[in-house]
């Protein structure tokens, strides 16, 4: 457990230390920003798609979306609040599909890569549980600092991503 905690912390720290992400010209200035030039091909979009005939009676279509960073050919670094909810499913219900795309147009279905249907995500050990899609004790809507909670997680892909170099992580432990 300690090794996992250190690995997740190192991955988060590395994402802030990468020189390409800290250049002033590379700063994102809007939540609407899109990497049209694909300057960061290892940054992708996770999308959760819900079937129209789901047992919850919710509308079909895109249910959620967030960003992720490819850190290994089959591993992506993302938000803990997403990973914890995905973790709570165990096996993904057949009416739900979670995909990631590393293309500038993430809605192009030909670029979609499915997340593993079983054991696909894990949140940082400090993240509160249970965190189901219906209820989660962690609420970051206020934007306030949440002491002791690392909102970071890992998700795993069934197939390796080819042709995209994973983000470079820190090369030493933060111990």
N, C-alpha and C positions, 0 to 999 in steps of 0.2 A: 504494500500500500504506500509506503514511504517513497519507493522508487517511482511509482505512478505520479504521486504528488510532485516530486522533484521534476519529472519529465514534463508534466503539464505546465509547471511554473517556468521551466526553461524555455518551452515553446512560446509561451506568451511573451516572456522577456525578449526573446529573439525577434519576435515580430515587431517590437519597438526599436530594436537595435539595427535593423537592416538599413544600410546607407541609402539604398534606392528609395526607401519609403520615407526618408527624412529630408530629402532634397526640397528646398523651398518651392521649386517649380512643380513638384509632384504633389503638393498639398491639395487635398480635396476641400473645396470651399462650399459645397452644397450637398445636401442629402440626396439630391437628384443627380449627382455626378455619375457619369457613365464612362468607362474606359474604352471609348470608341476605337482608339488606336491599339488597344490590347497591350499596353505598356507593361501590364502586370498579368501575364497569362496564367500564373499560378493562383490568382484570386478568382474565385468562382461564386456562383449563386446557387444556394440550396433552395429548392422549391418543394412544398408539400401539396400534392394534388389529391382532392377528395372526389370519389365517384358520386354521380348525381343520385344514385339509389342507395346511399349509405344508411345503415340502421339508426343513425342519430337524427336523421331527417334534416340535416344541414344542407345548404346549397352545395352543389358540386362545383368543381373548378379549383382555382388556386386558393388554398387555405392559409398558407404562410410562406414567407420568403426571408432569407437572410444571407449573409456572406460567409465565405469559408476560404481558407488558404490551404493549398496542397502542400503537405510537409513530407510526404513519402508517396510513392507511386500509388498506394492504396489507402492513404490516411489523410484526412483533412482536419484542420484545426478550426473550431467554430465557437459559438456562444454556448456557455454552460446551460442557460435556460432552455435552449433548444435540445441540447444533448440529453439533459435530464428528462425532458418530456418524451423524447424518442426512446430513451432507456426504459421508461415506465411501461412501454408497450410490450416489451419482451419480443414477441414475434409480431411483425407489422400486420394489421388487419388487411384482408384482401381488397377492401374498398379504399385503401390509402396507398399512395405511391409517393416516395420521396426520392428526388433526383438532384443531381448537381450538374451544372454546366460551367465550363470555363471559357465559353465563347462570348464575344461582345454582345451577341443577341442570344441571351439565355433562353428565350422562348422558342428557339429553333429546336424542335424535338429531336432532330438528328444528332444534336450535340449532348443529349441527356445521358447521364451515367447513373444507374440505379445504386442507391445505398443498399447495403446488405439487408435482407429481410429479417435476419435473426442476429441479435447481439450487435447491432450496427453502431451504437453510440454509447459513450460513457462520459459523464460529467466529472469535473474535478471533485475529489473526495470532500472538499469543504462545502460543496453546493448542497443546500437543504433538500431533503427528501421526506415524504414522497412528493414528486412534482409531476402530476398527471396533466394531460391537456385540459382537464376541467378545473383543476385546482393546484396551485403551486405556492408554497410559503414565501418564495422569493418574488418580490415585486419591484422591478427597476423602473417603473413608470415615473417615479418622482425624480429620478436622476441624481439622487443623493448617494453619497458613498456608503457602501454596505461593508462595514468592517468584518474581516474574517471570511468573506465569501469571495471565492475566485470564480467569476462567471466565464468559465472556459471549459471546453470539452473537445473530445475527439470523436470522429465518425469514420467508419471503415467502408471501403468500396469492395464489391465482389470481384471486380476486374481492375487491373492496374491502368492508370492514366498514362498513355503513351504520347510522346512528343512535347510534353510540358515538363520543364525542370522544376522540381519542388523548391519551395522557399528555403533559403539557408538558415538554419537554426544556430543558436549559440553552441560553441564547441566545448564548453566546459560546464560543470555543475555549478549551481548557485549556492551550494552548501558553504 
